[in-house]
């Protein structure tokens, strides 16, 4: 049986202290608008703590689609 993330010592949940410090966006559209205005690469995610959206610059283990060339 494969180890689940919690038994492997990896916590995939957002820490409550981190959630409290981050800007919150009520919906995905607001978060995407903030991503579009940013000067650095950001992605949005739904927070499992507050149920709203946050932004992160972390891209580790996240596939970023390659640009399509005509």
N, CA, C and O atoms as a GROMACS GRO file, in nm:
protein
  280
    1UNK      N    1   0.085  -0.119   0.000
    1UNK     CA    2   0.000   0.000   0.000
    1UNK      C    3   0.089   0.124   0.000
    1UNK      O    4   0.183   0.133   0.079
    2UNK      N    5   0.060   0.219  -0.087
    2UNK     CA    6   0.139   0.342  -0.097
    2UNK      C    7   0.109   0.434   0.019
    2UNK      O    8  -0.005   0.441   0.067
    3UNK      N    9   0.210   0.504   0.064
    3UNK     CA   10   0.192   0.598   0.175
    3UNK      C   11   0.116   0.720   0.126
    3UNK      O   12   0.142   0.772   0.018
    4UNK      N   13   0.023   0.765   0.206
    4UNK     CA   14  -0.048   0.887   0.173
    4UNK      C   15   0.042   1.005   0.207
    4UNK      O   16   0.137   0.989   0.283
    5UNK      N   17   0.014   1.124   0.153
    5UNK     CA   18   0.099   1.241   0.181
    5UNK      C   19   0.113   1.268   0.331
    5UNK      O   20   0.220   1.309   0.376
    6UNK      N   21   0.007   1.247   0.409
    6UNK     CA   22   0.016   1.276   0.552
    6UNK      C   23   0.106   1.175   0.623
    6UNK      O   24   0.176   1.211   0.718
    7UNK      N   25   0.106   1.050   0.577
    7UNK     CA   26   0.192   0.951   0.641
    7UNK      C   27   0.334   0.959   0.591
    7UNK      O   28   0.425   0.907   0.656
    8UNK      N   29   0.356   1.020   0.478
    8UNK     CA   30   0.490   1.036   0.424
    8UNK      C   31   0.560   1.158   0.481
    8UNK      O   32   0.673   1.188   0.444
    9UNK      N   33   0.493   1.229   0.571
    9UNK     CA   34   0.553   1.347   0.632
    9UNK      C   35   0.541   1.473   0.547
    9UNK      O   36   0.609   1.572   0.574
   10UNK      N   37   0.456   1.469   0.446
   10UNK     CA   38   0.437   1.584   0.358
   10UNK      C   39   0.299   1.641   0.384
   10UNK      O   40   0.199   1.571   0.371
   11UNK      N   41   0.292   1.767   0.420
   11UNK     CA   42   0.164   1.832   0.444
   11UNK      C   43   0.130   1.918   0.324
   11UNK      O   44   0.195   2.020   0.302
   12UNK      N   45   0.029   1.879   0.247
   12UNK     CA   46  -0.008   1.953   0.127
   12UNK      C   47  -0.106   2.064   0.155
   12UNK      O   48  -0.139   2.141   0.064
   13UNK      N   49  -0.153   2.076   0.276
   13UNK     CA   50  -0.248   2.181   0.310
   13UNK      C   51  -0.176   2.312   0.338
   13UNK      O   52  -0.061   2.313   0.383
   14UNK      N   53  -0.243   2.421   0.311
   14UNK     CA   54  -0.189   2.553   0.342
   14UNK      C   55  -0.191   2.571   0.493
   14UNK      O   56  -0.292   2.546   0.558
   15UNK      N   57  -0.080   2.614   0.548
   15UNK     CA   58  -0.076   2.640   0.693
   15UNK      C   59  -0.166   2.760   0.723
   15UNK      O   60  -0.170   2.857   0.647
   16UNK      N   61  -0.237   2.753   0.834
   16UNK     CA   62  -0.330   2.859   0.871
   16UNK      C   63  -0.258   2.993   0.886
   16UNK      O   64  -0.314   3.097   0.849
   17UNK      N   65  -0.136   2.993   0.938
   17UNK     CA   66  -0.062   3.119   0.954
   17UNK      C   67  -0.029   3.181   0.819
   17UNK      O   68  -0.027   3.303   0.806
   18UNK      N   69  -0.003   3.098   0.719
   18UNK     CA   70   0.026   3.149   0.584
   18UNK      C   71  -0.102   3.204   0.522
   18UNK      O   72  -0.102   3.311   0.460
   19UNK      N   73  -0.211   3.130   0.538
   19UNK     CA   74  -0.341   3.174   0.484
   19UNK      C   75  -0.378   3.311   0.540
   19UNK      O   76  -0.425   3.397   0.465
   20UNK      N   77  -0.358   3.331   0.668
   20UNK     CA   78  -0.396   3.456   0.732
   20UNK      C   79  -0.317   3.576   0.680
   20UNK      O   80  -0.366   3.688   0.684
   21UNK      N   81  -0.194   3.552   0.632
   21UNK     CA   82  -0.108   3.661   0.585
   21UNK      C   83  -0.131   3.698   0.439
   21UNK      O   84  -0.094   3.807   0.396
   22UNK      N   85  -0.191   3.607   0.363
   22UNK     CA   86  -0.206   3.629   0.219
   22UNK      C   87  -0.332   3.707   0.185
   22UNK      O   88  -0.432   3.703   0.256
   23UNK      N   89  -0.324   3.776   0.072
   23UNK     CA   90  -0.443   3.843   0.019
   23UNK      C   91  -0.544   3.737  -0.022
   23UNK      O   92  -0.506   3.631  -0.071
   24UNK      N   93  -0.671   3.765   0.000
   24UNK     CA   94  -0.777   3.670  -0.034
   24UNK      C   95  -0.863   3.727  -0.146
   24UNK      O   96  -0.894   3.846  -0.148
   25UNK      N   97  -0.899   3.640  -0.238
   25UNK     CA   98  -0.986   3.678  -0.348
   25UNK      C   99  -1.112   3.594  -0.338
   25UNK      O  100  -1.105   3.472  -0.327
   26UNK      N  101  -1.226   3.659  -0.342
   26UNK     CA  102  -1.354   3.592  -0.319
   26UNK      C  103  -1.388   3.492  -0.428
   26UNK      O  104  -1.456   3.393  -0.402
   27UNK      N  105  -1.339   3.516  -0.549
   27UNK     CA  106  -1.371   3.422  -0.658
   27UNK      C  107  -1.252   3.409  -0.752
   27UNK      O  108  -1.156   3.486  -0.745
   28UNK      N  109  -1.260   3.311  -0.838
   28UNK     CA  110  -1.150   3.281  -0.928
   28UNK      C  111  -1.124   3.394  -1.027
   28UNK      O  112  -1.009   3.420  -1.063
   29UNK      N  113  -1.229   3.461  -1.070
   29UNK     CA  114  -1.213   3.571  -1.166
   29UNK      C  115  -1.130   3.685  -1.105
   29UNK      O  116  -1.045   3.742  -1.174
   30UNK      N  117  -1.154   3.718  -0.980
   30UNK     CA  118  -1.076   3.823  -0.914
   30UNK      C  119  -0.929   3.782  -0.901
   30UNK      O  120  -0.839   3.863  -0.921
   31UNK      N  121  -0.906   3.655  -0.868
   31UNK     CA  122  -0.768   3.605  -0.855
   31UNK      C  123  -0.697   3.609  -0.990
   31UNK      O  124  -0.581   3.650  -0.998
   32UNK      N  125  -0.766   3.567  -1.095
   32UNK     CA  126  -0.706   3.570  -1.229
   32UNK      C  127  -0.676   3.712  -1.275
   32UNK      O  128  -0.578   3.735  -1.346
   33UNK      N  129  -0.760   3.806  -1.236
   33UNK     CA  130  -0.736   3.946  -1.270
   33UNK      C  131  -0.608   3.995  -1.203
   33UNK      O  132  -0.529   4.067  -1.264
   34UNK      N  133  -0.587   3.956  -1.078
   34UNK     CA  134  -0.466   3.995  -1.006
   34UNK      C  135  -0.342   3.929  -1.070
   34UNK      O  136  -0.237   3.991  -1.078
   35UNK      N  137  -0.354   3.805  -1.114
   35UNK     CA  138  -0.244   3.735  -1.181
   35UNK      C  139  -0.206   3.810  -1.309
   35UNK      O  140  -0.088   3.828  -1.338
   36UNK      N  141  -0.306   3.854  -1.384
   36UNK     CA  142  -0.280   3.924  -1.510
   36UNK      C  143  -0.209   4.058  -1.488
   36UNK      O  144  -0.133   4.102  -1.574
   37UNK      N  145  -0.232   4.121  -1.376
   37UNK     CA  146  -0.171   4.251  -1.347
   37UNK      C  147  -0.032   4.239  -1.286
   37UNK      O  148   0.041   4.338  -1.278
   38UNK      N  149   0.006   4.120  -1.242
   38UNK     CA  150   0.134   4.101  -1.173
   38UNK      C  151   0.252   4.114  -1.268
   38UNK      O  152   0.241   4.087  -1.387
   39UNK      N  153   0.364   4.158  -1.213
   39UNK     CA  154   0.486   4.172  -1.292
   39UNK      C  155   0.574   4.049  -1.284
   39UNK      O  156   0.677   4.042  -1.351
   40UNK      N  157   0.536   3.951  -1.201
   40UNK     CA  158   0.608   3.824  -1.191
   40UNK      C  159   0.512   3.711  -1.222
   40UNK      O  160   0.390   3.731  -1.225
   41UNK      N  161   0.565   3.592  -1.245
   41UNK     CA  162   0.480   3.476  -1.274
   41UNK      C  163   0.410   3.430  -1.147
   41UNK      O  164   0.475   3.393  -1.049
   42UNK      N  165   0.280   3.431  -1.151
   42UNK     CA  166   0.200   3.386  -1.037
   42UNK      C  167   0.095   3.288  -1.086
   42UNK      O  168   0.061   3.285  -1.204
   43UNK      N  169   0.045   3.208  -0.995
   43UNK     CA  170  -0.070   3.123  -1.024
   43UNK      C  171  -0.166   3.135  -0.907
   43UNK      O  172  -0.126   3.168  -0.795
   44UNK      N  173  -0.291   3.107  -0.933
   44UNK     CA  174  -0.392   3.114  -0.827
   44UNK      C  175  -0.426   2.973  -0.781
   44UNK      O  176  -0.407   2.876  -0.855
   45UNK      N  177  -0.476   2.964  -0.659
   45UNK     CA  178  -0.522   2.834  -0.609
   45UNK      C  179  -0.633   2.856  -0.507
   45UNK      O  180  -0.639   2.959  -0.440
   46UNK      N  181  -0.720   2.757  -0.496
   46UNK     CA  182  -0.827   2.760  -0.397
   46UNK      C  183  -0.769   2.712  -0.264
   46UNK      O  184  -0.708   2.605  -0.258
   47UNK      N  185  -0.787   2.790  -0.160
   47UNK     CA  186  -0.733   2.756  -0.028
   47UNK      C  187  -0.825   2.659   0.044
   47UNK      O  188  -0.946   2.679   0.050
   48UNK      N  189  -0.766   2.553   0.099
   48UNK     CA  190  -0.846   2.456   0.172
   48UNK      C  191  -0.877   2.501   0.315
   48UNK      O  192  -0.954   2.436   0.385
   49UNK      N  193  -0.819   2.611   0.357
   49UNK     CA  194  -0.845   2.664   0.491
   49UNK      C  195  -0.961   2.764   0.493
   49UNK      O  196  -1.054   2.751   0.572
   50UNK      N  197  -0.954   2.864   0.404
   50UNK     CA  198  -1.055   2.972   0.408
   50UNK      C  199  -1.160   2.959   0.298
   50UNK      O  200  -1.263   3.026   0.303
   51UNK      N  201  -1.134   2.873   0.199
   51UNK     CA  202  -1.230   2.855   0.091
   51UNK      C  203  -1.226   2.963  -0.016
   51UNK      O  204  -1.306   2.961  -0.109
   52UNK      N  205  -1.133   3.056  -0.003
   52UNK     CA  206  -1.118   3.161  -0.103
   52UNK      C  207  -0.994   3.132  -0.187
   52UNK      O  208  -0.936   3.024  -0.176
   53UNK      N  209  -0.954   3.226  -0.271
   53UNK     CA  210  -0.839   3.207  -0.358
   53UNK      C  211  -0.722   3.291  -0.312
   53UNK      O  212  -0.739   3.402  -0.263
   54UNK      N  213  -0.601   3.236  -0.328
   54UNK     CA  214  -0.476   3.306  -0.300
   54UNK      C  215  -0.389   3.298  -0.425
   54UNK      O  216  -0.421   3.226  -0.519
   55UNK      N  217  -0.280   3.374  -0.423
   55UNK     CA  218  -0.181   3.369  -0.531
   55UNK      C  219  -0.051   3.314  -0.475
   55UNK      O  220  -0.019   3.333  -0.358
   56UNK      N  221   0.024   3.245  -0.560
   56UNK     CA  222   0.155   3.196  -0.521
   56UNK      C  223   0.250   3.206  -0.639
   56UNK      O  224   0.209   3.201  -0.755
   57UNK      N  225   0.377   3.220  -0.608
   57UNK     CA  226   0.479   3.219  -0.712
   57UNK      C  227   0.543   3.081  -0.723
   57UNK      O  228   0.626   3.058  -0.811
   58UNK      N  229   0.506   2.989  -0.635
   58UNK     CA  230   0.563   2.854  -0.639
   58UNK      C  231   0.516   2.780  -0.764
   58UNK      O  232   0.398   2.777  -0.796
   59UNK      N  233   0.612   2.721  -0.831
   59UNK     CA  234   0.578   2.644  -0.950
   59UNK      C  235   0.634   2.503  -0.941
   59UNK      O  236   0.617   2.424  -1.034
   60UNK      N  237   0.702   2.469  -0.832
   60UNK     CA  238   0.759   2.336  -0.817
   60UNK      C  239   0.648   2.231  -0.828
   60UNK      O  240   0.545   2.242  -0.762
   61UNK      N  241   0.670   2.134  -0.909
   61UNK     CA  242   0.578   2.023  -0.936
   61UNK      C  243   0.448   2.066  -1.000
   61UNK      O  244   0.349   1.992  -0.997
   62UNK      N  245   0.446   2.184  -1.058
   62UNK     CA  246   0.328   2.232  -1.130
   62UNK      C  247   0.363   2.242  -1.277
   62UNK      O  248   0.456   2.314  -1.315
   63UNK      N  249   0.289   2.172  -1.359
   63UNK     CA  250   0.315   2.177  -1.503
   63UNK      C  251   0.266   2.308  -1.559
   63UNK      O  252   0.151   2.347  -1.539
   64UNK      N  253   0.354   2.375  -1.630
   64UNK     CA  254   0.318   2.500  -1.697
   64UNK      C  255   0.310   2.468  -1.846
   64UNK      O  256   0.408   2.422  -1.904
   65UNK      N  257   0.194   2.492  -1.908
   65UNK     CA  258   0.179   2.458  -2.050
   65UNK      C  259   0.279   2.532  -2.136
   65UNK      O  260   0.307   2.650  -2.115
   66UNK      N  261   0.332   2.461  -2.235
   66UNK     CA  262   0.423   2.526  -2.330
   66UNK      C  263   0.344   2.618  -2.422
   66UNK      O  264   0.229   2.589  -2.455
   67UNK      N  265   0.404   2.729  -2.463
   67UNK     CA  266   0.336   2.817  -2.558
   67UNK      C  267   0.315   2.746  -2.691
   67UNK      O  268   0.400   2.669  -2.736
   68UNK      N  269   0.203   2.770  -2.752
   68UNK     CA  270   0.172   2.710  -2.882
   68UNK      C  271   0.230   2.799  -2.990
   68UNK      O  272   0.202   2.919  -2.996
   69UNK      N  273   0.312   2.739  -3.077
   69UNK     CA  274   0.368   2.815  -3.188
   69UNK      C  275   0.293   2.781  -3.316
   69UNK      O  276   0.266   2.664  -3.343
   70UNK      N  277   0.259   2.884  -3.393
   70UNK     CA  278   0.183   2.859  -3.516
   70UNK      C  279   0.265   2.794  -3.625
   70UNK      O  280   0.214   2.768  -3.734
   0.00000   0.00000   0.00000
